[in-house]
Amino acid sequence: MRVLAGRGFFVSCIMLLFIAGGVGHARQAQQAGQGQQAGQGQQAGQSQQAGQGQQAGQGQQAGQGQQAQGQGRAQAPPQNLKVLPKNLTRQQVTALMRTFTTALGVQCTHCHAGTPPQLNYAADEKPTKEVARKMIHMVMHINEEHLKGIGSQTEPAAPPAAAPAAGGGGQAPVPVPPLGDGPQKVTCYTCHRGQLKPATSPGGGN
């Protein structure tokens, strides 16, 4: 009987050891699984942040590239200037052309070939462009030679002396370059007054 009791006690102890070991292994496995999940979550968060940072950097670079391209287009020099000074910037030429359209009551297509907004400003296809060149030369010659030393040094009534800057955005207006050296005493507006053909009599007749 004592032998049986001893064996039963021994078996019970072994079973308790197995149970305790199983519980310990289960806890270790649970902790390891939780640690692995936390690590994966941390890596996923870091990857997501890195991806967002990379996308933001690429977007910033793309925006800067577009701005640089826009500035490059704005600074492109005008082509085929035959009467106007060749050192005028595109912004200055655009500002001057706007005074022409206002003075004559016309659009850009009156002298320039193409279909808006794709106009070929350098082309000489239209005869009206050559007429415009002759008129510009005439105004420049009148200001420089015929009216030299005559009248005041102030400019006559004309369309706005500055045109809005290309692209807007609160930029300062571009000053209109004068036609000829010295005071601008006559302009296209002096005779045309918003009409394609200037009046030749006080009553407005042509």
C-alpha positions in Angstrom: 0.0 0.0 0.0 2.8 2.4 0.8 4.4 1.6 -2.5 1.2 2.3 -4.4 0.7 5.6 -2.5 4.3 6.6 -3.3 3.9 5.8 -6.9 0.6 7.8 -7.0 2.3 10.8 -5.4 5.2 10.6 -7.8 2.9 10.5 -10.8 0.9 13.5 -9.5 4.1 15.5 -9.2 5.1 14.7 -12.7 1.7 15.7 -14.0 1.9 19.0 -12.2 5.3 19.7 -13.7 4.0 19.0 -17.2 1.0 21.3 -16.6 3.1 24.1 -15.2 5.5 23.7 -18.1 2.7 23.9 -20.6 1.3 27.0 -19.1 4.7 28.6 -19.2 5.2 27.8 -22.8 1.8 29.1 -23.7 2.5 32.4 -21.9 5.9 32.7 -23.7 4.2 32.0 -27.1 1.5 34.6 -26.4 4.1 37.2 -25.4 6.2 36.4 -28.5 3.1 36.7 -30.7 2.2 40.1 -29.2 5.8 41.3 -29.6 5.8 40.2 -33.2 2.5 42.0 -33.9 3.8 45.2 -32.3 7.0 45.0 -34.4 5.0 44.5 -37.6 2.7 47.4 -36.7 5.7 49.7 -36.0 7.4 48.7 -39.3 4.1 49.4 -41.1 3.8 52.8 -39.6 7.4 53.7 -40.4 6.9 52.5 -44.0 3.7 54.5 -44.3 5.4 57.6 -43.0 8.4 57.1 -45.3 6.0 56.7 -48.3 4.1 59.9 -47.4 7.4 61.8 -47.0 8.6 60.5 -50.4 5.3 61.5 -52.1 5.4 65.0 -50.5 9.0 65.4 -51.7 8.1 64.4 -55.2 5.1 66.7 -55.2 7.3 69.6 -54.0 9.9 68.9 -56.7 7.2 68.7 -59.4 5.7 72.0 -58.3 9.1 73.7 -58.3 9.7 72.3 -61.8 6.4 73.6 -63.1 7.2 77.1 -61.6 10.6 77.0 -63.2 9.1 76.1 -66.6 6.5 78.9 -66.2 9.2 81.4 -65.4 11.2 80.1 -68.4 8.3 80.7 -70.8 7.6 84.1 -69.3 11.3 85.2 -69.9 11.5 83.9 -73.5 12.6 86.8 -75.7 10.3 87.9 -78.6 11.2 86.9 -82.1 11.3 88.8 -85.4 11.4 92.4 -84.1 12.1 94.7 -87.1 11.1 98.1 -85.9 10.8 97.8 -82.1 14.1 97.7 -80.1 15.4 94.1 -80.0 16.3 94.4 -76.4 12.7 94.6 -75.3 11.5 91.7 -73.1 8.4 89.6 -74.0 6.5 91.3 -71.1 7.3 94.8 -72.5 6.3 93.8 -76.0 3.0 92.3 -74.7 2.3 95.5 -72.7 2.9 97.7 -75.8 0.7 95.4 -78.0 -2.1 95.8 -75.6 -2.0 99.5 -76.0 -2.2 99.0 -79.8 -5.3 96.8 -79.5 -7.0 99.4 -77.3 -6.0 102.3 -79.5 -7.3 100.6 -82.7 -10.2 98.7 -81.1 -8.9 95.4 -82.6 -7.7 92.0 -81.4 -4.3 90.3 -81.7 -5.5 88.4 -84.7 -5.7 91.7 -86.7 -2.0 91.4 -87.3 -0.9 88.0 -86.1 -1.5 84.7 -87.8 -3.1 81.7 -86.2 -6.1 80.8 -84.1 -6.3 81.9 -80.4 -4.8 80.9 -78.1 -2.2 79.5 -80.5 -0.9 82.6 -82.4 2.3 82.8 -84.3 3.5 86.2 -83.2 6.8 86.0 -85.2 5.2 85.1 -88.6 4.8 87.8 -91.3 1.8 86.2 -93.1 -0.7 89.0 -92.7 -0.2 92.3 -94.6 -1.6 94.2 -91.6 1.5 93.4 -89.6 3.7 95.2 -92.1 1.2 98.2 -92.0 1.5 98.2 -88.3 5.3 98.3 -88.6 5.1 101.4 -90.8 2.8 103.1 -88.4 5.0 102.4 -85.5 8.0 103.8 -87.4 6.0 106.9 -88.2 5.1 107.5 -84.6 8.7 107.0 -83.5 9.9 109.4 -86.1 7.3 112.0 -85.2 8.3 111.9 -81.5 12.0 111.9 -82.2 12.2 114.5 -85.0 9.1 116.4 -85.9 8.0 117.2 -82.3 11.5 117.6 -80.9 11.5 120.8 -78.7 7.8 121.4 -79.3 5.2 121.4 -76.6 5.5 120.2 -73.0 7.5 117.3 -71.9 4.5 115.4 -70.6 2.8 112.5 -72.5 -0.6 113.0 -74.2 -3.8 111.3 -73.2 -3.5 107.7 -74.0 -4.5 104.2 -72.8 -3.1 103.1 -69.4 0.7 103.7 -69.2 1.2 100.2 -67.7 -0.4 96.9 -68.6 -1.2 94.2 -66.0 1.6 91.7 -65.5 1.2 88.4 -67.3 -0.3 85.7 -65.0 -1.8 88.2 -62.5 -1.2 87.1 -59.0 -0.8 90.6 -57.6 2.4 91.2 -59.6 3.4 94.8 -60.4 2.2 96.0 -63.8 4.8 96.1 -66.7 5.6 99.7 -67.8 4.9 100.3 -71.5 8.0 101.2 -73.4 7.9 104.5 -75.4 7.7 104.7 -79.2 10.9 106.6 -79.9 13.5 108.4 -77.8 12.5 111.2 -75.6 9.0 112.3 -74.4 6.0 110.3 -75.8 4.0 113.2 -77.3 2.0 111.1 -79.8 0.9 107.5 -79.8 -1.4 105.3 -81.9 -4.3 106.5 -79.6 -3.6 110.1 -80.6 -5.3 109.6 -84.0 -7.2 106.3 -83.8 -9.1 106.9 -80.5 -10.3 103.3 -80.4 -11.2 103.1 -84.1 -9.4 101.1 -86.8 -9.5 103.9 -89.2 -8.8 107.4 -87.8 -11.3 110.2 -88.4 -10.2 112.8 -90.9 -12.8 115.5 -90.1 -14.1 117.1 -87.0 -17.5 115.4 -87.5 -16.0 111.9 -87.3 -16.1 111.4 -91.1 -13.4 109.4 -92.8 
